[in-house]
């Protein structure tokens, strides 16, 4: 009787281990094809028949681990911004085994046209002047009779909602300013 009990318990434990341990693991590393440096935070997806069976993101060293994966044949898709997406087909995952697979990704490069940056002595837009309708004319350099260069600035023209052209601004006790 004890012998039958021990055989029954042994049979149940062995079938339980076989049933629950039928998954595999995929480990690998994503690296740059040219520089051989690890690519951190790349996306790795395992697909079977067009449906996703598992996925992971690489760590700082480019390593990834996808588990549990049912035994079978899968497609591996690796993607990262600035790199061409890699699709590997026919990747075999066995039960109770760790499958190692490293992926080389090729960077995509784009050639940009030359950009010319021009600057002005006096900015076209003055950030400090928030008044609408303001017109600023540039300063013009000229020489006076002594031959020394001077700066000449034409009058400032201001049109706002408060004042009309030609009106004076100010209050008693303060100096008045005339708007041209």
Long-range contacts (C-beta under 8 A, 24 or more apart in sequence): 21-95, 21-96, 22-70, 22-71, 22-95, 22-96, 23-67, 23-68, 23-69, 23-70, 23-71, 23-95, 23-96, 24-67, 24-68, 24-69, 24-70, 24-71, 24-93, 24-94, 24-95, 24-96, 24-97, 24-98, 24-99, 25-65, 25-66, 25-67, 25-68, 25-69, 25-97, 25-98, 25-99, 26-54, 26-64, 26-65, 26-66, 26-67, 26-69, 26-76, 26-91, 26-93, 26-98, 26-99, 26-101, 27-63, 27-64, 27-65, 27-66, 27-98, 27-99, 27-100, 27-101, 28-63, 28-64, 28-100, 28-101, 28-102, 28-103, 29-58, 29-61, 29-62, 29-63, 29-64, 29-102, 29-103, 30-58, 30-62, 30-64, 30-78, 30-80, 30-102, 30-103, 30-105, 31-62, 31-102, 31-103, 31-104, 31-105, 32-83, 32-104, 32-105, 32-107, 33-104, 33-105, 33-106, 33-107, 34-106, 34-107, 37-62, 38-62, 38-63, 39-80, 39-83, 39-105, 41-80, 42-78, 42-79, 42-80, 42-83, 42-105, 43-78, 43-79, 43-80, 44-76, 44-77, 44-78, 44-103, 45-76, 45-77, 45-78, 45-79, 46-74, 46-75, 46-76, 46-77, 46-91, 46-93, 47-74, 47-75, 47-76, 47-77, 48-72, 48-73, 48-74, 48-75, 69-93, 71-95, 76-101, 76-103, 78-103, 78-105, 80-105, 82-107, 82-108, 83-107, 83-108, 84-108, 131-158, 131-160, 132-160, 132-161, 133-158, 133-159, 133-160, 134-158, 134-159, 134-160, 135-159, 155-180, 156-180
